[in-house]
Amino acid sequence: MSSATANATATQTPASTTTNETVSTLDIRQDVLIAASPEIAFEALLEELGPGSVMPDGKPFPMKIEPWPGGRWYRDLGEAGGHKYGHLWGHVQVIKAPTLLELNGPMPMSFPAVNHVQYRLKAEGNGTRLSLVHRAMGVLPRELRDGMPEGWAHGMKRIKEVAETRAKSRKEGGR
């Protein structure tokens, strides 16, 4: 079973003399029980955050993640005219495989914002409890705040699917 909560609060802060923007906060918490070991669930997490990422409509959305402290999490959009293109989503702040991954950075936001995402994995029964906490603050448009919980729920579902498929495959392969 998956659970999700999101709270967004807005407070007015002084801005430049020509505009008046609102700084908001975001707090999303979700968790899911995965029928796989923490090791397999962690592999699936890195796959979904990396080359196996898929949009809700099924379109591939490959990312790159460097799984070490300070490693980048980014979209590599190739090269044209001798220039590299892409979008930095964040950096690995903490990695303790297979129990913890923390990322910080702009995430999918191209405006003033700071994000911190924590994935915690804990053995539970014959599986793994994967918990996600995403906190952000900055100039966060309402449509972004409203859509974030659904986006993270999709990612959590994908991690569960990938992990459970791998666990089943390895179990059957071991017979």
Secondary structure as UniProt FT lines:
FT   STRAND          3..12
FT   STRAND          22..34
FT   HELIX           38..49
FT   TURN            50..52
FT   TURN            56..57
FT   STRAND          64..65
FT   TURN            69..70
FT   STRAND          72..80
FT   TURN            81..82
FT   STRAND          83..96
FT   TURN            97..99
FT   STRAND          100..105
FT   TURN            107..108
FT   STRAND          113..124
FT   TURN            125..126
FT   STRAND          127..138
FT   HELIX           142..173
//
